[in-house]
Amino acid sequence: MKMFLTRMGMTAKFVVTGDMSQIDLPRHQKSGLAFALDVLKEIDDISIIRLNQNDVIRHQLVKKIIDAFDKAEQ
């Protein structure tokens, strides 16, 4: 993430997307996305938007699947 984010030109704008629920690294290893979100959260010029199941606009079955996985993971 650092290597990517530090290549920004003067007029560039970046949008980085990711799904924190789909990290498949070992528990002791933090993902690059999770680390970047933590490190960059205090920078005023960076917006972090977190979406949830209410933002899913696909088939209604997709919402039910997300809810089922969320429930099973708790």
PQR file of N, CA, C, O and H, with PARSE charges and radii, in Angstrom:
ATOM      1  N   MET A   1       0.821  -1.188   0.000 -0.4000 1.5000
ATOM      2  CA  MET A   1       0.000   0.000   0.000 -0.0000 2.0000
ATOM      3  C   MET A   1       0.865   1.252   0.000  0.5500 1.7000
ATOM      4  O   MET A   1       0.595   2.198  -0.740 -0.5500 1.4000
ATOM      5  N   LYS A   2       1.893   1.260   0.819 -0.4000 1.5000
ATOM      6  CA  LYS A   2       2.753   2.447   0.880 -0.0000 2.0000
ATOM      7  C   LYS A   2       3.390   2.718  -0.481  0.5500 1.7000
ATOM      8  O   LYS A   2       3.432   3.861  -0.936 -0.5500 1.4000
ATOM      9  H   LYS A   2       2.112   0.491   1.421  0.4000 1.0000
ATOM     10  N   MET A   3       3.886   1.661  -1.127 -0.4000 1.5000
ATOM     11  CA  MET A   3       4.532   1.834  -2.424 -0.0000 2.0000
ATOM     12  C   MET A   3       3.533   2.405  -3.433  0.5500 1.7000
ATOM     13  O   MET A   3       3.902   3.266  -4.230 -0.5500 1.4000
ATOM     14  H   MET A   3       3.851   0.732  -0.757  0.4000 1.0000
ATOM     15  N   PHE A   4       2.306   1.956  -3.418 -0.4000 1.5000
ATOM     16  CA  PHE A   4       1.280   2.461  -4.323 -0.0000 2.0000
ATOM     17  C   PHE A   4       0.905   3.904  -3.986  0.5500 1.7000
ATOM     18  O   PHE A   4       0.900   4.764  -4.866 -0.5500 1.4000
ATOM     19  H   PHE A   4       2.006   1.256  -2.770  0.4000 1.0000
ATOM     20  N   LEU A   5       0.595   4.169  -2.735 -0.4000 1.5000
ATOM     21  CA  LEU A   5       0.093   5.485  -2.342 -0.0000 2.0000
ATOM     22  C   LEU A   5       1.131   6.594  -2.479  0.5500 1.7000
ATOM     23  O   LEU A   5       0.777   7.755  -2.679 -0.5500 1.4000
ATOM     24  H   LEU A   5       0.599   3.470  -2.019  0.4000 1.0000
ATOM     25  N   THR A   6       2.396   6.244  -2.373 -0.4000 1.5000
ATOM     26  CA  THR A   6       3.441   7.276  -2.464 -0.0000 2.0000
ATOM     27  C   THR A   6       3.848   7.591  -3.902  0.5500 1.7000
ATOM     28  O   THR A   6       4.792   8.352  -4.114 -0.5500 1.4000
ATOM     29  H   THR A   6       2.684   5.301  -2.210  0.4000 1.0000
ATOM     30  N   ARG A   7       3.163   7.028  -4.885 -0.4000 1.5000
ATOM     31  CA  ARG A   7       3.434   7.316  -6.296 -0.0000 2.0000
ATOM     32  C   ARG A   7       2.477   8.368  -6.855  0.5500 1.7000
ATOM     33  O   ARG A   7       2.452   8.595  -8.065 -0.5500 1.4000
ATOM     34  H   ARG A   7       2.396   6.410  -4.712  0.4000 1.0000
ATOM     35  N   MET A   8       1.695   9.010  -5.997 -0.4000 1.5000
ATOM     36  CA  MET A   8       0.685   9.960  -6.424 -0.0000 2.0000
ATOM     37  C   MET A   8       1.322  11.230  -6.988  0.5500 1.7000
ATOM     38  O   MET A   8       2.182  11.839  -6.351 -0.5500 1.4000
ATOM     39  H   MET A   8       1.715   8.826  -5.014  0.4000 1.0000
ATOM     40  N   GLY A   9       0.894  11.621  -8.185 -0.4000 1.5000
ATOM     41  CA  GLY A   9       1.361  12.859  -8.804 -0.0000 2.0000
ATOM     42  C   GLY A   9       0.596  14.056  -8.240  0.5500 1.7000
ATOM     43  O   GLY A   9      -0.338  13.893  -7.454 -0.5500 1.4000
ATOM     44  H   GLY A   9       0.196  11.127  -8.703  0.4000 1.0000
ATOM     45  N   MET A  10       0.994  15.236  -8.642 -0.4000 1.5000
ATOM     46  CA  MET A  10       0.423  16.477  -8.103 -0.0000 2.0000
ATOM     47  C   MET A  10      -1.079  16.622  -8.363  0.5500 1.7000
ATOM     48  O   MET A  10      -1.784  17.186  -7.526 -0.5500 1.4000
ATOM     49  H   MET A  10       1.752  15.368  -9.280  0.4000 1.0000
ATOM     50  N   THR A  11      -1.576  16.142  -9.471 -0.4000 1.5000
ATOM     51  CA  THR A  11      -2.996  16.312  -9.795 -0.0000 2.0000
ATOM     52  C   THR A  11      -3.784  15.014  -9.664  0.5500 1.7000
ATOM     53  O   THR A  11      -4.945  14.950 -10.067 -0.5500 1.4000
ATOM     54  H   THR A  11      -1.003  15.685 -10.151  0.4000 1.0000
ATOM     55  N   ALA A  12      -3.173  13.999  -9.115 -0.4000 1.5000
ATOM     56  CA  ALA A  12      -3.806  12.688  -9.030 -0.0000 2.0000
ATOM     57  C   ALA A  12      -4.804  12.600  -7.884  0.5500 1.7000
ATOM     58  O   ALA A  12      -4.700  13.311  -6.885 -0.5500 1.4000
ATOM     59  H   ALA A  12      -2.229  14.050  -8.788  0.4000 1.0000
ATOM     60  N   LYS A  13      -5.758  11.721  -8.056 -0.4000 1.5000
ATOM     61  CA  LYS A  13      -6.699  11.349  -6.996 -0.0000 2.0000
ATOM     62  C   LYS A  13      -6.780   9.832  -7.009  0.5500 1.7000
ATOM     63  O   LYS A  13      -6.913   9.220  -8.068 -0.5500 1.4000
ATOM     64  H   LYS A  13      -5.842  11.143  -8.868  0.4000 1.0000
ATOM     65  N   PHE A  14      -6.701   9.240  -5.851 -0.4000 1.5000
ATOM     66  CA  PHE A  14      -6.768   7.785  -5.741 -0.0000 2.0000
ATOM     67  C   PHE A  14      -8.053   7.373  -5.046  0.5500 1.7000
ATOM     68  O   PHE A  14      -8.537   8.054  -4.141 -0.5500 1.4000
ATOM     69  H   PHE A  14      -6.593   9.738  -4.990  0.4000 1.0000
ATOM     70  N   VAL A  15      -8.588   6.259  -5.481 -0.4000 1.5000
ATOM     71  CA  VAL A  15      -9.676   5.591  -4.772 -0.0000 2.0000
ATOM     72  C   VAL A  15      -9.195   4.164  -4.543  0.5500 1.7000
ATOM     73  O   VAL A  15      -8.904   3.442  -5.496 -0.5500 1.4000
ATOM     74  H   VAL A  15      -8.195   5.706  -6.216  0.4000 1.0000
ATOM     75  N   VAL A  16      -9.114   3.763  -3.292 -0.4000 1.5000
ATOM     76  CA  VAL A  16      -8.690   2.417  -2.943 -0.0000 2.0000
ATOM     77  C   VAL A  16      -9.908   1.703  -2.366  0.5500 1.7000
ATOM     78  O   VAL A  16     -10.546   2.200  -1.438 -0.5500 1.4000
ATOM     79  H   VAL A  16      -9.351   4.349  -2.517  0.4000 1.0000
ATOM     80  N   THR A  17     -10.220   0.554  -2.911 -0.4000 1.5000
ATOM     81  CA  THR A  17     -11.365  -0.205  -2.400 -0.0000 2.0000
ATOM     82  C   THR A  17     -10.888  -1.551  -1.874  0.5500 1.7000
ATOM     83  O   THR A  17      -9.874  -2.089  -2.318 -0.5500 1.4000
ATOM     84  H   THR A  17      -9.702   0.149  -3.665  0.4000 1.0000
ATOM     85  N   GLY A  18     -11.625  -2.066  -0.940 -0.4000 1.5000
ATOM     86  CA  GLY A  18     -11.297  -3.367  -0.392 -0.0000 2.0000
ATOM     87  C   GLY A  18     -12.418  -3.846   0.506  0.5500 1.7000
ATOM     88  O   GLY A  18     -13.282  -3.069   0.912 -0.5500 1.4000
ATOM     89  H   GLY A  18     -12.449  -1.628  -0.579  0.4000 1.0000
ATOM     90  N   ASP A  19     -12.397  -5.113   0.806 -0.4000 1.5000
ATOM     91  CA  ASP A  19     -13.424  -5.718   1.652 -0.0000 2.0000
ATOM     92  C   ASP A  19     -12.739  -6.346   2.857  0.5500 1.7000
ATOM     93  O   ASP A  19     -12.109  -7.398   2.746 -0.5500 1.4000
ATOM     94  H   ASP A  19     -11.695  -5.744   0.476  0.4000 1.0000
ATOM     95  N   MET A  20     -12.867  -5.700   3.998 -0.4000 1.5000
ATOM     96  CA  MET A  20     -12.202  -6.180   5.211 -0.0000 2.0000
ATOM     97  C   MET A  20     -12.708  -7.559   5.642  0.5500 1.7000
ATOM     98  O   MET A  20     -12.024  -8.262   6.386 -0.5500 1.4000
ATOM     99  H   MET A  20     -13.380  -4.846   4.088  0.4000 1.0000
ATOM    100  N   SER A  21     -13.880  -7.945   5.190 -0.4000 1.5000
ATOM    101  CA  SER A  21     -14.405  -9.267   5.561 -0.0000 2.0000
ATOM    102  C   SER A  21     -13.807 -10.383   4.708  0.5500 1.7000
ATOM    103  O   SER A  21     -14.072 -11.559   4.958 -0.5500 1.4000
ATOM    104  H   SER A  21     -14.436  -7.374   4.585  0.4000 1.0000
ATOM    105  N   GLN A  22     -13.012 -10.032   3.716 -0.4000 1.5000
ATOM    106  CA  GLN A  22     -12.450 -11.055   2.833 -0.0000 2.0000
ATOM    107  C   GLN A  22     -10.931 -11.161   2.950  0.5500 1.7000
ATOM    108  O   GLN A  22     -10.260 -11.568   2.001 -0.5500 1.4000
ATOM    109  H   GLN A  22     -12.797  -9.077   3.513  0.4000 1.0000
ATOM    110  N   ILE A  23     -10.400 -10.802   4.091 -0.4000 1.5000
ATOM    111  CA  ILE A  23      -8.965 -10.952   4.346 -0.0000 2.0000
ATOM    112  C   ILE A  23      -8.709 -12.395   4.743  0.5500 1.7000
ATOM    113  O   ILE A  23      -9.313 -12.901   5.689 -0.5500 1.4000
ATOM    114  H   ILE A  23     -10.944 -10.472   4.861  0.4000 1.0000
ATOM    115  N   ASP A  24      -7.819 -13.053   4.026 -0.4000 1.5000
ATOM    116  CA  ASP A  24      -7.567 -14.468   4.311 -0.0000 2.0000
ATOM    117  C   ASP A  24      -6.149 -14.722   4.821  0.5500 1.7000
ATOM    118  O   ASP A  24      -5.614 -15.820   4.670 -0.5500 1.4000
ATOM    119  H   ASP A  24      -7.329 -12.642   3.258  0.4000 1.0000
ATOM    120  N   LEU A  25      -5.549 -13.703   5.423 -0.4000 1.5000
ATOM    121  CA  LEU A  25      -4.209 -13.840   5.992 -0.0000 2.0000
ATOM    122  C   LEU A  25      -4.297 -14.514   7.363  0.5500 1.7000
ATOM    123  O   LEU A  25      -5.361 -14.510   7.983 -0.5500 1.4000
ATOM    124  H   LEU A  25      -5.983 -12.810   5.546  0.4000 1.0000
ATOM    125  N   PRO A  26      -3.203 -15.087   7.837 -0.5600 1.5000
ATOM    126  CA  PRO A  26      -3.200 -15.633   9.202  0.2800 2.0000
ATOM    127  C   PRO A  26      -3.562 -14.531  10.201  0.5500 1.7000
ATOM    128  O   PRO A  26      -3.267 -13.360   9.965 -0.5500 1.4000
ATOM    129  N   ARG A  27      -4.193 -14.896  11.302 -0.4000 1.5000
ATOM    130  CA  ARG A  27      -4.695 -13.929  12.281 -0.0000 2.0000
ATOM    131  C   ARG A  27      -3.624 -12.957  12.791  0.5500 1.7000
ATOM    132  O   ARG A  27      -3.932 -11.796  13.060 -0.5500 1.4000
ATOM    133  H   ARG A  27      -4.433 -15.847  11.495  0.4000 1.0000
ATOM    134  N   HIS A  28      -2.404 -13.401  12.923 -0.4000 1.5000
ATOM    135  CA  HIS A  28      -1.332 -12.551  13.450 -0.0000 2.0000
ATOM    136  C   HIS A  28      -0.772 -11.585  12.405  0.5500 1.7000
ATOM    137  O   HIS A  28       0.023 -10.707  12.742 -0.5500 1.4000
ATOM    138  H   HIS A  28      -2.154 -14.345  12.705  0.4000 1.0000
ATOM    139  N   GLN A  29      -1.175 -11.736  11.151 -0.4000 1.5000
ATOM    140  CA  GLN A  29      -0.650 -10.893  10.072 -0.0000 2.0000
ATOM    141  C   GLN A  29      -1.703  -9.881   9.638  0.5500 1.7000
ATOM    142  O   GLN A  29      -2.769 -10.262   9.154 -0.5500 1.4000
ATOM    143  H   GLN A  29      -1.820 -12.449  10.878  0.4000 1.0000
ATOM    144  N   LYS A  30      -1.409  -8.590   9.809 -0.4000 1.5000
ATOM    145  CA  LYS A  30      -2.337  -7.528   9.458 -0.0000 2.0000
ATOM    146  C   LYS A  30      -2.278  -7.262   7.955  0.5500 1.7000
ATOM    147  O   LYS A  30      -1.198  -7.238   7.363 -0.5500 1.4000
ATOM    148  H   LYS A  30      -0.543  -8.280  10.202  0.4000 1.0000
ATOM    149  N   SER A  31      -3.422  -7.067   7.355 -0.4000 1.5000
ATOM    150  CA  SER A  31      -3.455  -6.796   5.912 -0.0000 2.0000
ATOM    151  C   SER A  31      -2.935  -5.394   5.623  0.5500 1.7000
ATOM    152  O   SER A  31      -2.970  -4.520   6.490 -0.5500 1.4000
ATOM    153  H   SER A  31      -4.299  -7.087   7.835  0.4000 1.0000
ATOM    154  N   GLY A  32      -2.456  -5.185   4.409 -0.4000 1.5000
ATOM    155  CA  GLY A  32      -1.988  -3.865   3.998 -0.0000 2.0000
ATOM    156  C   GLY A  32      -3.102  -2.841   4.049  0.5500 1.7000
ATOM    157  O   GLY A  32      -2.872  -1.690   4.421 -0.5500 1.4000
ATOM    158  H   GLY A  32      -2.428  -5.895   3.705  0.4000 1.0000
ATOM    159  N   LEU A  33      -4.319  -3.251   3.676 -0.4000 1.5000
ATOM    160  CA  LEU A  33      -5.460  -2.336   3.724 -0.0000 2.0000
ATOM    161  C   LEU A  33      -5.770  -1.947   5.164  0.5500 1.7000
ATOM    162  O   LEU A  33      -5.954  -0.765   5.454 -0.5500 1.4000
ATOM    163  H   LEU A  33      -4.505  -4.186   3.374  0.4000 1.0000
ATOM    164  N   ALA A  34      -5.830  -2.907   6.057 -0.4000 1.5000
ATOM    165  CA  ALA A  34      -6.126  -2.616   7.468 -0.0000 2.0000
ATOM    166  C   ALA A  34      -5.052  -1.710   8.064  0.5500 1.7000
ATOM    167  O   ALA A  34      -5.363  -0.773   8.799 -0.5500 1.4000
ATOM    168  H   ALA A  34      -5.680  -3.867   5.821  0.4000 1.0000
ATOM    169  N   PHE A  35      -3.793  -1.989   7.747 -0.4000 1.5000
ATOM    170  CA  PHE A  35      -2.694  -1.166   8.255 -0.0000 2.0000
ATOM    171  C   PHE A  35      -2.800   0.260   7.721  0.5500 1.7000
ATOM    172  O   PHE A  35      -2.653   1.220   8.477 -0.5500 1.4000
ATOM    173  H   PHE A  35      -3.540  -2.750   7.149  0.4000 1.0000
ATOM    174  N   ALA A  36      -3.056   0.399   6.415 -0.4000 1.5000
ATOM    175  CA  ALA A  36      -3.162   1.732   5.813 -0.0000 2.0000
ATOM    176  C   ALA A  36      -4.324   2.511   6.426  0.5500 1.7000
ATOM    177  O   ALA A  36      -4.178   3.699   6.715 -0.5500 1.4000
ATOM    178  H   ALA A  36      -3.175  -0.381   5.801  0.4000 1.0000
ATOM    179  N   LEU A  37      -5.463   1.871   6.628 -0.4000 1.5000
ATOM    180  CA  LEU A  37      -6.603   2.554   7.235 -0.0000 2.0000
ATOM    181  C   LEU A  37      -6.248   3.072   8.622  0.5500 1.7000
ATOM    182  O   LEU A  37      -6.626   4.185   8.989 -0.5500 1.4000
ATOM    183  H   LEU A  37      -5.581   0.906   6.393  0.4000 1.0000
ATOM    184  N   ASP A  38      -5.533   2.279   9.380 -0.4000 1.5000
ATOM    185  CA  ASP A  38      -5.143   2.666  10.734 -0.0000 2.0000
ATOM    186  C   ASP A  38      -4.138   3.823  10.712  0.5500 1.7000
ATOM    187  O   ASP A  38      -4.271   4.774  11.481 -0.5500 1.4000
ATOM    188  H   ASP A  38      -5.225   1.375   9.082  0.4000 1.0000
ATOM    189  N   VAL A  39      -3.154   3.743   9.848 -0.4000 1.5000
ATOM    190  CA  VAL A  39      -2.093   4.751   9.780 -0.0000 2.0000
ATOM    191  C   VAL A  39      -2.608   6.086   9.239  0.5500 1.7000
ATOM    192  O   VAL A  39      -2.169   7.147   9.683 -0.5500 1.4000
ATOM    193  H   VAL A  39      -3.046   2.970   9.224  0.4000 1.0000
ATOM    194  N   LEU A  40      -3.533   6.034   8.288 -0.4000 1.5000
ATOM    195  CA  LEU A  40      -3.948   7.244   7.575 -0.0000 2.0000
ATOM    196  C   LEU A  40      -5.230   7.884   8.108  0.5500 1.7000
ATOM    197  O   LEU A  40      -5.660   8.911   7.584 -0.5500 1.4000
ATOM    198  H   LEU A  40      -3.890   5.171   7.927  0.4000 1.0000
ATOM    199  N   LYS A  41      -5.840   7.309   9.123 -0.4000 1.5000
ATOM    200  CA  LYS A  41      -7.158   7.766   9.588 -0.0000 2.0000
ATOM    201  C   LYS A  41      -7.171   9.201  10.117  0.5500 1.7000
ATOM    202  O   LYS A  41      -8.233   9.824  10.134 -0.5500 1.4000
ATOM    203  H   LYS A  41      -5.490   6.474   9.549  0.4000 1.0000
ATOM    204  N   GLU A  42      -6.052   9.737  10.540 -0.4000 1.5000
ATOM    205  CA  GLU A  42      -6.007  11.090  11.114 -0.0000 2.0000
ATOM    206  C   GLU A  42      -5.669  12.179  10.089  0.5500 1.7000
ATOM    207  O   GLU A  42      -5.618  13.357  10.442 -0.5500 1.4000
ATOM    208  H   GLU A  42      -5.190   9.230  10.527  0.4000 1.0000
ATOM    209  N   ILE A  43      -5.442  11.810   8.851 -0.4000 1.5000
ATOM    210  CA  ILE A  43      -5.093  12.797   7.823 -0.0000 2.0000
ATOM    211  C   ILE A  43      -6.381  13.402   7.270  0.5500 1.7000
ATOM    212  O   ILE A  43      -7.219  12.693   6.713 -0.5500 1.4000
ATOM    213  H   ILE A  43      -5.483  10.853   8.564  0.4000 1.0000
ATOM    214  N   ASP A  44      -6.530  14.719   7.428 -0.4000 1.5000
ATOM    215  CA  ASP A  44      -7.763  15.408   7.030 -0.0000 2.0000
ATOM    216  C   ASP A  44      -8.076  15.294   5.544  0.5500 1.7000
ATOM    217  O   ASP A  44      -9.249  15.281   5.171 -0.5500 1.4000
ATOM    218  H   ASP A  44      -5.849  15.294   7.881  0.4000 1.0000
ATOM    219  N   ASP A  45      -7.078  15.213   4.697 -0.4000 1.5000
ATOM    220  CA  ASP A  45      -7.296  15.176   3.252 -0.0000 2.0000
ATOM    221  C   ASP A  45      -7.642  13.783   2.730  0.5500 1.7000
ATOM    222  O   ASP A  45      -7.811  13.597   1.525 -0.5500 1.4000
ATOM    223  H   ASP A  45      -6.125  15.224   4.999  0.4000 1.0000
ATOM    224  N   ILE A  46      -7.746  12.816   3.619 -0.4000 1.5000
ATOM    225  CA  ILE A  46      -8.092  11.449   3.231 -0.0000 2.0000
ATOM    226  C   ILE A  46      -9.448  11.099   3.827  0.5500 1.7000
ATOM    227  O   ILE A  46      -9.662  11.230   5.032 -0.5500 1.4000
ATOM    228  H   ILE A  46      -7.609  12.968   4.598  0.4000 1.0000
ATOM    229  N   SER A  47     -10.354  10.656   2.977 -0.4000 1.5000
ATOM    230  CA  SER A  47     -11.678  10.222   3.445 -0.0000 2.0000
ATOM    231  C   SER A  47     -11.727   8.706   3.457  0.5500 1.7000
ATOM    232  O   SER A  47     -11.302   8.049   2.508 -0.5500 1.4000
ATOM    233  H   SER A  47     -10.181  10.549   1.998  0.4000 1.0000
ATOM    234  N   ILE A  48     -12.246   8.168   4.534 -0.4000 1.5000
ATOM    235  CA  ILE A  48     -12.443   6.721   4.639 -0.0000 2.0000
ATOM    236  C   ILE A  48     -13.940   6.490   4.774  0.5500 1.7000
ATOM    237  O   ILE A  48     -14.577   6.993   5.699 -0.5500 1.4000
ATOM    238  H   ILE A  48     -12.592   8.702   5.305  0.4000 1.0000
ATOM    239  N   ILE A  49     -14.482   5.738   3.857 -0.4000 1.5000
ATOM    240  CA  ILE A  49     -15.914   5.450   3.842 -0.0000 2.0000
ATOM    241  C   ILE A  49     -16.077   3.951   4.020  0.5500 1.7000
ATOM    242  O   ILE A  49     -15.522   3.158   3.260 -0.5500 1.4000
ATOM    243  H   ILE A  49     -13.963   5.329   3.105  0.4000 1.0000
ATOM    244  N   ARG A  50     -16.834   3.579   5.021 -0.4000 1.5000
ATOM    245  CA  ARG A  50     -17.080   2.158   5.280 -0.0000 2.0000
ATOM    246  C   ARG A  50     -18.527   1.838   4.932  0.5500 1.7000
ATOM    247  O   ARG A  50     -19.460   2.459   5.442 -0.5500 1.4000
ATOM    248  H   ARG A  50     -17.284   4.224   5.638  0.4000 1.0000
ATOM    249  N   LEU A  51     -18.691   0.873   4.067 -0.4000 1.5000
ATOM    250  CA  LEU A  51     -20.023   0.443   3.656 -0.0000 2.0000
ATOM    251  C   LEU A  51     -20.421  -0.794   4.454  0.5500 1.7000
ATOM    252  O   LEU A  51     -19.562  -1.521   4.953 -0.5500 1.4000
ATOM    253  H   LEU A  51     -17.934   0.369   3.652  0.4000 1.0000
ATOM    254  N   ASN A  52     -21.724  -1.030   4.570 -0.4000 1.5000
ATOM    255  CA  ASN A  52     -22.205  -2.234   5.245 -0.0000 2.0000
ATOM    256  C   ASN A  52     -23.299  -2.880   4.409  0.5500 1.7000
ATOM    257  O   ASN A  52     -23.523  -2.480   3.267 -0.5500 1.4000
ATOM    258  H   ASN A  52     -22.422  -0.439   4.165  0.4000 1.0000
ATOM    259  N   GLN A  53     -23.987  -3.883   4.970 -0.4000 1.5000
ATOM    260  CA  GLN A  53     -24.972  -4.624   4.200 -0.0000 2.0000
ATOM    261  C   GLN A  53     -26.123  -3.743   3.715  0.5500 1.7000
ATOM    262  O   GLN A  53     -26.794  -4.099   2.746 -0.5500 1.4000
ATOM    263  H   GLN A  53     -23.804  -4.208   5.898  0.4000 1.0000
ATOM    264  N   ASN A  54     -26.365  -2.617   4.357 -0.4000 1.5000
ATOM    265  CA  ASN A  54     -27.409  -1.698   3.892 -0.0000 2.0000
ATOM    266  C   ASN A  54     -27.043  -1.040   2.569  0.5500 1.7000
ATOM    267  O   ASN A  54     -27.907  -0.503   1.876 -0.5500 1.4000
ATOM    268  H   ASN A  54     -25.820  -2.329   5.144  0.4000 1.0000
ATOM    269  N   ASP A  55     -25.768  -1.082   2.222 -0.4000 1.5000
ATOM    270  CA  ASP A  55     -25.305  -0.467   0.980 -0.0000 2.0000
ATOM    271  C   ASP A  55     -25.329  -1.425  -0.205  0.5500 1.7000
ATOM    272  O   ASP A  55     -25.077  -1.016  -1.338 -0.5500 1.4000
ATOM    273  H   ASP A  55     -25.066  -1.518   2.785  0.4000 1.0000
ATOM    274  N   VAL A  56     -25.626  -2.683   0.048 -0.4000 1.5000
ATOM    275  CA  VAL A  56     -25.675  -3.671  -1.037 -0.0000 2.0000
ATOM    276  C   VAL A  56     -26.909  -3.411  -1.882  0.5500 1.7000
ATOM    277  O   VAL A  56     -28.029  -3.390  -1.371 -0.5500 1.4000
ATOM    278  H   VAL A  56     -25.830  -3.015   0.969  0.4000 1.0000
ATOM    279  N   ILE A  57     -26.702  -3.215  -3.170 -0.4000 1.5000
ATOM    280  CA  ILE A  57     -27.837  -2.944  -4.042 -0.0000 2.0000
ATOM    281  C   ILE A  57     -27.997  -4.044  -5.090  0.5500 1.7000
ATOM    282  O   ILE A  57     -28.612  -3.836  -6.136 -0.5500 1.4000
ATOM    283  H   ILE A  57     -25.793  -3.232  -3.585  0.4000 1.0000
ATOM    284  N   ARG A  58     -27.447  -5.189  -4.800 -0.4000 1.5000
ATOM    285  CA  ARG A  58     -27.590  -6.334  -5.698 -0.0000 2.0000
ATOM    286  C   ARG A  58     -28.875  -7.082  -5.366  0.5500 1.7000
ATOM    287  O   ARG A  58     -29.778  -6.540  -4.728 -0.5500 1.4000
ATOM    288  H   ARG A  58     -26.948  -5.358  -3.950  0.4000 1.0000
ATOM    289  N   HIS A  59     -28.940  -8.286  -5.793 -0.4000 1.5000
ATOM    290  CA  HIS A  59     -30.082  -9.163  -5.542 -0.0000 2.0000
ATOM    291  C   HIS A  59     -30.330  -9.272  -4.035  0.5500 1.7000
ATOM    292  O   HIS A  59     -29.378  -9.305  -3.257 -0.5500 1.4000
ATOM    293  H   HIS A  59     -28.207  -8.726  -6.311  0.4000 1.0000
ATOM    294  N   GLN A  60     -31.582  -9.327  -3.622 -0.4000 1.5000
ATOM    295  CA  GLN A  60     -31.922  -9.429  -2.197 -0.0000 2.0000
ATOM    296  C   GLN A  60     -31.279 -10.642  -1.542  0.5500 1.7000
ATOM    297  O   GLN A  60     -30.990 -10.618  -0.346 -0.5500 1.4000
ATOM    298  H   GLN A  60     -32.356  -9.300  -4.255  0.4000 1.0000
ATOM    299  N   LEU A  61     -31.055 -11.695  -2.306 -0.4000 1.5000
ATOM    300  CA  LEU A  61     -30.418 -12.890  -1.762 -0.0000 2.0000
ATOM    301  C   LEU A  61     -28.992 -12.591  -1.309  0.5500 1.7000
ATOM    302  O   LEU A  61     -28.507 -13.197  -0.354 -0.5500 1.4000
ATOM    303  H   LEU A  61     -31.290 -11.714  -3.278  0.4000 1.0000
ATOM    304  N   VAL A  62     -28.321 -11.668  -1.981 -0.4000 1.5000
ATOM    305  CA  VAL A  62     -26.959 -11.297  -1.587 -0.0000 2.0000
ATOM    306  C   VAL A  62     -26.970 -10.705  -0.181  0.5500 1.7000
ATOM    307  O   VAL A  62     -26.089 -11.019   0.620 -0.5500 1.4000
ATOM    308  H   VAL A  62     -28.716 -11.175  -2.757  0.4000 1.0000
ATOM    309  N   LYS A  63     -27.939  -9.863   0.134 -0.4000 1.5000
ATOM    310  CA  LYS A  63     -28.053  -9.302   1.490 -0.0000 2.0000
ATOM    311  C   LYS A  63     -28.244 -10.413   2.514  0.5500 1.7000
ATOM    312  O   LYS A  63     -27.640 -10.382   3.586 -0.5500 1.4000
ATOM    313  H   LYS A  63     -28.655  -9.608  -0.516  0.4000 1.0000
ATOM    314  N   LYS A  64     -29.076 -11.389   2.190 -0.4000 1.5000
ATOM    315  CA  LYS A  64     -29.314 -12.501   3.118 -0.0000 2.0000
ATOM    316  C   LYS A  64     -28.039 -13.312   3.332  0.5500 1.7000
ATOM    317  O   LYS A  64     -27.765 -13.760   4.445 -0.5500 1.4000
ATOM    318  H   LYS A  64     -29.567 -11.414   1.319  0.4000 1.0000
ATOM    319  N   ILE A  65     -27.263 -13.500   2.270 -0.4000 1.5000
ATOM    320  CA  ILE A  65     -26.002 -14.234   2.377 -0.0000 2.0000
ATOM    321  C   ILE A  65     -25.019 -13.461   3.266  0.5500 1.7000
ATOM    322  O   ILE A  65     -24.375 -14.051   4.133 -0.5500 1.4000
ATOM    323  H   ILE A  65     -27.486 -13.136   1.366  0.4000 1.0000
ATOM    324  N   ILE A  66     -24.903 -12.156   3.056 -0.4000 1.5000
ATOM    325  CA  ILE A  66     -24.003 -11.336   3.876 -0.0000 2.0000
ATOM    326  C   ILE A  66     -24.431 -11.392   5.334  0.5500 1.7000
ATOM    327  O   ILE A  66     -23.591 -11.563   6.217 -0.5500 1.4000
ATOM    328  H   ILE A  66     -25.426 -11.676   2.351  0.4000 1.0000
ATOM    329  N   ASP A  67     -25.725 -11.249   5.599 -0.4000 1.5000
ATOM    330  CA  ASP A  67     -26.234 -11.312   6.978 -0.0000 2.0000
ATOM    331  C   ASP A  67     -25.918 -12.662   7.615  0.5500 1.7000
ATOM    332  O   ASP A  67     -25.529 -12.718   8.782 -0.5500 1.4000
ATOM    333  H   ASP A  67     -26.408 -11.110   4.882  0.4000 1.0000
ATOM    334  N   ALA A  68     -26.082 -13.751   6.862 -0.4000 1.5000
ATOM    335  CA  ALA A  68     -25.815 -15.088   7.396 -0.0000 2.0000
ATOM    336  C   ALA A  68     -24.340 -15.243   7.761  0.5500 1.7000
ATOM    337  O   ALA A  68     -24.017 -15.787   8.817 -0.5500 1.4000
ATOM    338  H   ALA A  68     -26.399 -13.706   5.915  0.4000 1.0000
ATOM    339  N   PHE A  69     -23.448 -14.770   6.898 -0.4000 1.5000
ATOM    340  CA  PHE A  69     -22.014 -14.861   7.199 -0.0000 2.0000
ATOM    341  C   PHE A  69     -21.650 -13.975   8.386  0.5500 1.7000
ATOM    342  O   PHE A  69     -20.868 -14.385   9.244 -0.5500 1.4000
ATOM    343  H   PHE A  69     -23.710 -14.327   6.041  0.4000 1.0000
ATOM    344  N   ASP A  70     -22.207 -12.764   8.446 -0.4000 1.5000
ATOM    345  CA  ASP A  70     -21.940 -11.874   9.583 -0.0000 2.0000
ATOM    346  C   ASP A  70     -22.372 -12.525  10.880  0.5500 1.7000
ATOM    347  O   ASP A  70     -21.646 -12.481  11.874 -0.5500 1.4000
ATOM    348  H   ASP A  70     -22.842 -12.431   7.749  0.4000 1.0000
ATOM    349  N   LYS A  71     -23.552 -13.131  10.878 -0.4000 1.5000
ATOM    350  CA  LYS A  71     -24.078 -13.794  12.073 -0.0000 2.0000
ATOM    351  C   LYS A  71     -23.186 -14.976  12.481  0.5500 1.7000
ATOM    352  O   LYS A  71     -22.901 -15.160  13.665 -0.5500 1.4000
ATOM    353  H   LYS A  71     -24.142 -13.166  10.071  0.4000 1.0000
ATOM    354  N   ALA A  72     -22.755 -15.760  11.517 -0.4000 1.5000
ATOM    355  CA  ALA A  72     -21.916 -16.938  11.799 -0.0000 2.0000
ATOM    356  C   ALA A  72     -20.544 -16.539  12.341  0.5500 1.7000
ATOM    357  O   ALA A  72     -19.953 -17.270  13.136 -0.5500 1.4000
ATOM    358  H   ALA A  72     -22.987 -15.611  10.555  0.4000 1.0000
ATOM    359  N   GLU A  73     -20.035 -15.377  11.911 -0.4000 1.5000
ATOM    360  CA  GLU A  73     -18.714 -14.936  12.338 -0.0000 2.0000
ATOM    361  C   GLU A  73     -18.710 -14.310  13.728  0.5500 1.7000
ATOM    362  O   GLU A  73     -17.644 -14.120  14.314 -0.5500 1.4000
ATOM    363  H   GLU A  73     -20.515 -14.783  11.265  0.4000 1.0000
ATOM    364  N   GLN A  74     -19.881 -13.987  14.262 -0.4000 1.5000
ATOM    365  CA  GLN A  74     -19.951 -13.364  15.591 -0.0000 2.0000
ATOM    366  C   GLN A  74     -19.978 -14.379  16.664  0.5500 1.7000
ATOM    367  O   GLN A  74     -20.036 -14.030  17.843 -0.5500 1.4000
ATOM    368  H   GLN A  74     -20.747 -14.141  13.786  0.4000 1.0000
TER
END
